[in-house]
Amino acid sequence: GQTGWCINDHLREHRNNVHNVVQGHLGIHCRDCGCTPLFDQCSILARHRDQLTREIIEAEKIHLLGDKCVSTSSIALSQAERDYLAGL
């Protein structure tokens, strides 16, 4: 997630969504797929103070991960924008 929350709070929310209420992209995916998230192997991919920058980073990471990612990004990047980011 790119909310700026503490990672422990974010993981706690994801655990709850998977094990208790089954909601959100991860909870629904795990219910339908039968898989189990590896919360102890989670890591922070990037940090930034600016929310728009975090959303851009999130969108690019989710795009690059393809079907390995069960979430959707907060914003959509055009192919031209992704090409620009790839050249940085």
HUKAPE-V974406 format. One record per residue. N is the residue number from 1. RES is the residue in one small letter. D_FIRST is the distance of its C-alpha to the first C-alpha in whole Angstrom. Layout:
n=N res=RES d_first=D_FIRST
n=N res=RES d_first=D_FIRST
//
This chain:
n=1 res=g d_first=0
n=2 res=q d_first=4
n=3 res=t d_first=6
n=4 res=g d_first=8
n=5 res=w d_first=8
n=6 res=c d_first=10
n=7 res=i d_first=9
n=8 res=n d_first=12
n=9 res=d d_first=11
n=10 res=h d_first=8
n=11 res=l d_first=10
n=12 res=r d_first=12
n=13 res=e d_first=11
n=14 res=h d_first=10
n=15 res=r d_first=14
n=16 res=n d_first=15
n=17 res=n d_first=14
n=18 res=v d_first=15
n=19 res=h d_first=18
n=20 res=n d_first=20
n=21 res=v d_first=19
n=22 res=v d_first=17
n=23 res=q d_first=15
n=24 res=g d_first=12
n=25 res=h d_first=11
n=26 res=l d_first=11
n=27 res=g d_first=14
n=28 res=i d_first=16
n=29 res=h d_first=16
n=30 res=c d_first=17
n=31 res=r d_first=20
n=32 res=d d_first=21
n=33 res=c d_first=21
n=34 res=g d_first=22
n=35 res=c d_first=20
n=36 res=t d_first=18
n=37 res=p d_first=15
n=38 res=l d_first=16
n=39 res=f d_first=13
n=40 res=d d_first=16
n=41 res=q d_first=15
n=42 res=c d_first=11
n=43 res=s d_first=11
n=44 res=i d_first=9
n=45 res=l d_first=10
n=46 res=a d_first=10
n=47 res=r d_first=11
n=48 res=h d_first=12
n=49 res=r d_first=14
n=50 res=d d_first=14
n=51 res=q d_first=11
n=52 res=l d_first=13
n=53 res=t d_first=13
n=54 res=r d_first=9
n=55 res=e d_first=9
n=56 res=i d_first=12
n=57 res=i d_first=10
n=58 res=e d_first=7
n=59 res=a d_first=10
n=60 res=e d_first=13
n=61 res=k d_first=11
n=62 res=i d_first=10
n=63 res=h d_first=14
n=64 res=l d_first=15
n=65 res=l d_first=14
n=66 res=g d_first=16
n=67 res=d d_first=17
n=68 res=k d_first=15
n=69 res=c d_first=12
n=70 res=v d_first=12
n=71 res=s d_first=9
n=72 res=t d_first=10
n=73 res=s d_first=9
n=74 res=s d_first=9
n=75 res=i d_first=12
n=76 res=a d_first=15
n=77 res=l d_first=17
n=78 res=s d_first=20
n=79 res=q d_first=22
n=80 res=a d_first=24
n=81 res=e d_first=21
n=82 res=r d_first=19
n=83 res=d d_first=23
n=84 res=y d_first=23
n=85 res=l d_first=20
n=86 res=a d_first=21
n=87 res=g d_first=24
n=88 res=l d_first=23
//
